[in-house]
C-alpha cells in the first residue's frame, strides 16, 4: 500500500513535478483544518534511462517546518534506488511542490523521515496521553481511490490541495509484527499511508499504515503506528518534536470554564487589592501620626524659643530704661536695640512655627512616577516569570516552557513593545510574516495572568489578516494617547478579521522573576 497506480508517461512526467496549478483550498476555522496545513502528499517517481517507469504516492505530516514523517513503505523504492527514484513533497496549500531527501528510515516500524527545502510547514504536535475506547479519531491524508476518481491528469497528483478527512472511533491497541499499533474505524485507503491519525484537537495519535481485509462483508479496520513507536523513531533520528500531555477539550468547554475561572480570579484580585489598599491606608495613617507628632514637637520647640527670646528681650528693654535713667546713653541704646531684636526674633519664631497639613504627608507610594501610580496596589509589574497553567489552557500544538515578561507602566512591555489598553488589561495582537498564526497576547496585572490566544489560519486567511495590518504598526512604547488609541483601534480591526473560535489558548500564572 502507498505506491498507487503506474503511469505510462515518460519525460513529461519529470517536467510536471515542477509545474503546479492548483488553487488553495480554504481551511475551516477548526483544529483538524489547522492540522491539515502540515499534511502533505508524498509522491515517488521512478526513472530509468530518462523514462518514468513507476509512480506512487502516500501521505505524510510535518514534525518540523522542513521535515516530514511518512511510512517506510511509501518511500522504500527511494531508499533502495536513491539515484533512480525522486521523492516529491506536495503541501496542502500554496502553488509549489518540493523535492525531498530521505533522512532516516525504519522498515520494522514502517516509518521514515524526509527533509525538503523551499518552504516552511506548520508542524503537528504529538499527544502522549491515554486514548479512551470509542473516542472519536480523525484520519487525514490522500486516499488513492479519491484521487483516481477525481484526477483529470497526472498533474493533479502534484497539485497542492487540502487532505481528505475521515472520522472513526478508537477500537483498542494491538501488536502488528512486533510493533505497537492503534486499531480504529476511520475510513482510509491506499494513499493514506503515512498520514496522521488525530484526536479531536488535531494532535497526532499515530501514523496510518495498513488496513484489514474485508472479505465476506466483514468490517474494515485500520492500523496506525502508535505515538510510542513514532516517538522512539524520532528520538533515534535525533528529530525534536512537540509533545502535548493535556487532554483534549473543546473551545466551547474551555470558554465556559474560563468564565467561571475569571470570575474567581476577579474576586481573588479584588480581595488582594482591598487588602493592599487597607495596608496602604494603615501605612498612611501611621505616617500621618508620626508626622503630626514630629510637627507638634517642632511647634513646641519654636514656641519655647519664642518665649525665651521674649523674656530676654523684655529684660533687655528694662535694662535699657534703667541705663537711660542714669544718663548712660550709649549702653542704654545698645540694650534697647538688643531687646528689640530679641522681641522681633520672638515674634518671628512664633509666626514661623510649622502648621500641620496631613495632605502634604509623603508615603513610600508617593515616590512613584505618575505612570506607576496608575497601577493599582497589589498589581503585578516588573520582571515576571510566567508558568503554564494546564487546567486553564487549551494546548494543541505548542510547547509550553516558562515565559519571561517585563510589565512596565502604561503598557510598555519588555522595554520596548507597546500594548494597548483593554479594560484593566494590556493586549497586543501579533501578526508574524513567517508563520500562519495570529496571536493575541494579554496581561492582566490584577490577577498576575499572562495568556496567548492563537489562531492557526490557512494561507488565504492569513493573507487577509496581513492586509488589515499596516506596514508600520505601533511597536515602540509611547506616552502619546493618540498613538495608543490608534493601536487599540487597529487591533480591533485585526480581531474582526479572525475566526470566531480560536485554536489554542495558553494561560500562564506570573510571579516575580528571580534574579539571574
Secondary structure, 3 states (H helix, E strand, C coil): CCCCCCCCCCHHHHHHCCCCCCCCCCCCCCHHHHHHCCEEEEEEEEEECCEEEEEEEEEEEEEECCEEEECHHHCHHHHHCCCCEEEEEEECCCCCEEEEEEEEEECCCCEEEEEECCCCCCCCCEECCCCCCCCEEEEEECCHHHHHHHCCCHHHHHCCCCCEEEEEEEEEEEEECCEEEEEECCCCCCCCCCCEEECCCCCEEEEEEEECCCHHHCCCCEEEEEHHHHHHHHHHCCCCCCEECCCCCCHHHHHHHHHHHHHHHHHHHHHHHHHHHHHHHHHHHHHHHHHHHHHHHHHHHHHHHHHHHHHHHHHHHHHHHHHHHCCCHHHHHHHHHHHHHHHHHHHHHHHHCCCCCHHHCCCHHHHCCHHHHCCCCCCCCEEEEEEECHHHCECCCCCCCCEEEEECHHHEECCCEECEEECCEEEEEEECCCCCEEEEEEEECCCCEEEEEEEECCHHHHHHHHHHCCCCCCCCCCCCHHHHHHHHHHHHHHHHCCCCCCCEEEEEEEEECCCC
